[in-house]
Amino acid sequence: MPFELPPNFTLSKEVGRALSMGAPVVALESTVITHGLPPPQNLALARDMEQELRDQGTTPATIAVVDGGVRIGLSAPELERLANASFDHQSTTGGAIRKISRRDFATAIVRKECGGTTVAGTLFAAHKAGIKVFATGGIGGVHDLDTFDVSHDLPALANSPLIVVCAGAKAILDLPATLEHMETLGIPVIGFQTDFFPEFYSVGENLPVSVRLETPGQVVEFARAHWEIGMQSAVLVCQPPPPAACLPRSRVSKYITQAKEEARQQSIQGQTLTPFLLQRLSELSNGATLQTNLALLLNNGKLAAQIARLWSTGNRRRIV
């Protein structure tokens, strides 16, 4: 084990073995299971993501909190338990299925709760375990500026030295403000084979990234250079959804406008806002946004696995 884990943190045997051997490992978040997708798609997606990574020669490390313990790598029963309990956000023992960012770990630990880790929460746990690559769907960011709602994902990215593969920020956000905030925090935004920041469900066409790279090898080279000079931020690698799954920006914008107005009318805010908006987008689009979400998650997992293999190989060569 490359790092001494904090109390209440546990590695699965599979993840522990891979890390001890210097084999490639990719971290996966779990709020997509507990709060992002409805049953049964949440469990199917969780299993498919892990299988995609294994098919790519990489060990998956899905991170969550189970009965107050921070698990880095879930067993099949733990994965199923979280997915099934997420239907009403209640655990099988009656406690709330918590959405866990960095501020929420201690609460979940002392109350022996279960919960899904956000991007920020997953970054924290993965970094503690020495994992260097993380695949997710879309990061959090800046909501409409008049709400003062800024996701903790952004400051977490600013001080977590991992390669994070995503499809940009969630489309429900203020994307220009989110990019400006990341610039302020010094987070490099890589466009993987694109010059523009993806818009989650759509191909980005308006917002430039800080650098374009073409191959997983170039991403690894960039990350090494970034950290070797003393930088501590994540390297955000953004790729659009697969072409067949992309939705027209104008169509998605119409759904977002309606969903946000409904949230305003119902006074929905804070940690419940994003799950509400994503659910309404799926309903308004007759499931199209959900299908795009599933496709981009698997696509990001595949790219993350390729990057993790090259990172692992490079480390072993350096040791030799």
N, C-alpha and C positions, 0 to 999 in steps of 0.2 A: 504494500500500500504506500503510494508516494506521499501522502499527507496523513497527519494524525487527525482523525475526525473528532468533531466536538461531541460532547455527551448527547445522547438521544439520536444520534445519526447512525444509520446502519447501511452497509453495502450488501446487496444480494451476492450470493456466491459467484454468480456469473460475472457481475460487474467487478467484484473484488479480484477475481482471477485475471480478468482482462487487464485491469489497471496494474496489477503486480507484474504482469508479463510485458507491459508496454504495448499491448495490442490496442487497436482503435476502438474508441468508445464515443457514442453520441448521446448527449443528454436530451430528454424529451420532457416537456411540461405536462401538467395534468389538469389544468383548468379547462382545457379543451374537452376533457372527459367529464368533469364534474359540473361545468357551467357553460361550456361553449356549444356542445352538440347535444341533441336529444337522443334518448334511447330509441332504437337499438344502434343507431349510427355511431354513437360515442364509443361503445365497446368494440364494434367492428373496426372503426378507424384506429383505435389504440392497438388492436392486434395487428392490423395491416401495417401500421407504422413500424412496429417492432419487427415484423417479418421482413419488411423492405430493407431494414438495416442489416438484419442477419443475412439476407440474400446478397447484400453488398459486402459481406465479410466484415461486418462491424457489430459490436455489442451494443444493444440499446440499453439506456439507463433512464427509464421513466421515473420521475421524481414526484413524490407525494408525501403527505403526512397521514399515518395510519395509527389510530389510537394513541396519539401523542408522540409517536416515533417518526422521525424523518427518514423515509426509505429512499435509497438511491438504487433503483432497480426494483421493480415490483414482481411478486409472484403472480401466477395466473389467477388464483383466488382473490388476491388483493386488487388486481386490476378489475376483475368482475364485480367485486364488492363496491368499489368506488363508482363504477359505471351504473350499476343497478340502483344504488342509493341516490344518484344524482337526479332521478326523475322528479323528486319533490324537495331536493337539496336537504334530505334528512338521512343520517346514517342509520345502519341497522340497529344501533343501540339507542336511537332517539335523539342524538345530538346533531347539531347543524353541520352540514357539509360546508366547511369554511373555504372561502376564497383566500388563498394565502400568499400575500406579498411579504416583503422582508419584515414589516412591523408585526406580522401576525404569527410568526413561529412560536414565540414564547406563550402566547395565549393558547394556541392549539396544544402545545406540549403540556402545560400545567392543567389544562382541562381534559386531557386525553382525547382530543377530538380527531376527526378525520378531515382532510381537506385537499384540494387541488392547488398546486403551486402555479402562480402566474409566471410571466417571463422574469420579473424581478426576483421572485422567490426561487425559481429554478436556477437562475444565474448564481445566486448566493450559495445554494446547496452544491451545485456542480463545481463551483470554484473551490469550495471546501474539500471536495473529493479529488481535486486535481484533474477534472475533465476539462478539455480545451475546446470542444466543439458541441454546439447546441442547435437543434433544428426546431423551428416553431412555424406557426402560420403567419401571423402579423403581430408586430409589437404594439404596445400601447403608446399613447402620445398626448398631444394637446387637443382637448375638446374645444368647443366654441369658446373663444377667449373671454366672453363675458361671464362664463361660469367659473373661471379660475381653476378649472379641473385639468390637472396635468398628471399623467400616469407616473407612478414611481418607477416604471420600466426605464424611463430616460435617465434619471440619476444612477440607477443600478447599472445600466449599460456604460455609464461614464467611469465606473470604477471596478468593472469585472472583466479581466483579460481573457475573454473567450471569443472564438469565432462563432457568430450567430447568423444562421441562415434563415431568411424569412422572405415573404412576398411584400415587403415594405411594411407600412403601418396600416392598421385597420381602416377601411375606407370611410367609416363613420366619423373619423377625426378631421381636424383642421390640418391637412397634410403640409401646406407651406409653413405653418407655424411649428409643426412637429420637426420639420427639417431645420428650421432656424434654431430651434431649441437644441437640437443635436450638434449643430455647428458651434453654438455657444459652449456646449459641454465638451467639445473636442472629440466627438465620436466620428470616425471615418465611415462614410456610407459608400460602399462599393456596389456598383451596378454590374451584376454578372451577365455579361454579353448584352448589356443595354446601357444607354447613356442617360436614362431617365429613371426616376424613383417610381417603382411599381405602385399601383393604386389598389392592391389586394385582389379585388375581383377583376380588375381591368389592367391593360398594359398602360403604363405611365407614358405621357407624351409631353408634359409641360415642365416638370420639376427636375433639374439636372442633379445627378449624383456627384460626389466629390471625386470619384475615380472610376473608370471602367476597366474591368479585368475579364479575360477570356477563358481561363482554364482554372481548375482546382489548384494546380501547381502554382499559378501566379497568386492565388489567394493565400496559400501557405507562405510563400515568399514574402508577401506584403505583411502578413501578421507577424512573422518573425522580425522583420525590420522594425515594425511599429513598437514591439515590446522590447527588443534588444536595445533601443535607444532610451528606454525608461518610461514609455507610455504605459498607462494602466487601464485604458478603456477597452471595451469590446471592439471588435472589427465586425461591422454589420454588413452582411452579404445579402443583397436583395436581387431576387429574380422574379419575373412576372409568372403568373400561373401558366400552365401548359396552354398552347394556342387553342386547342379544341375546347378548353374549359373557360376561356376568357369571356367576360360579358361586356357589352357596350357601356362606356362610361355614362352616357346620357340616361340610359335605362336605370343603372344603379343609383345615379344621383336623384332620380325621381323617388325611388323607394326610400332613400336615406332622408330626404326632406320630410316625407310623410311620417316615417318612424320617429324622427326627432320631435316633430310637432306633437305626436301622441305622448312621447315621454315627457315633454314640457307640460302638457295638460294634466298628466297623472302625477306630476312632481317626482318623477323617477330620477335619481341622481346617485353619485358616489359609485361604490362597487357594483351596484345592481344595474347601472345604466348600460354598460356594454353588453352584458348578456341579454337584456331586454331588446336592445336595438338589433342585435344579430338575429334573435329569434323572429322579430317582426320582419326583417329583410327576407328571411327564408319564407315566411308566410306570404308576404306581398309578391314575391317572385315565383310563387308556386314551387319552391324548392330549388330554384336555379342557383341562388347564392350558396346554398348548402352544398350542392354538388361541386361548385367551384372551390369551395373551402376544402372539401375532401381531396380534390385533385391536387391543389397546390401544396397541401400538407405532405402528401406522398412524394411529390416532386422535390420539395425542400429536403425531405429525409434522404432521398437518393443523392442529392448534391452534397449534403452534409457528410454522408458516408464516404464519398469519394475524397473529400477534404480530410476527413479524420484518418483515412488510410495513409494518405501522403504525409500528414503530420506525424503519425506514428512511425512510419518508415524513416523519415528524416531524423527523428529523435534517436532511433536505434543506431543509425549510421554515425551520429555524433558521439554516442557512447562508445562505439567500437573504435 
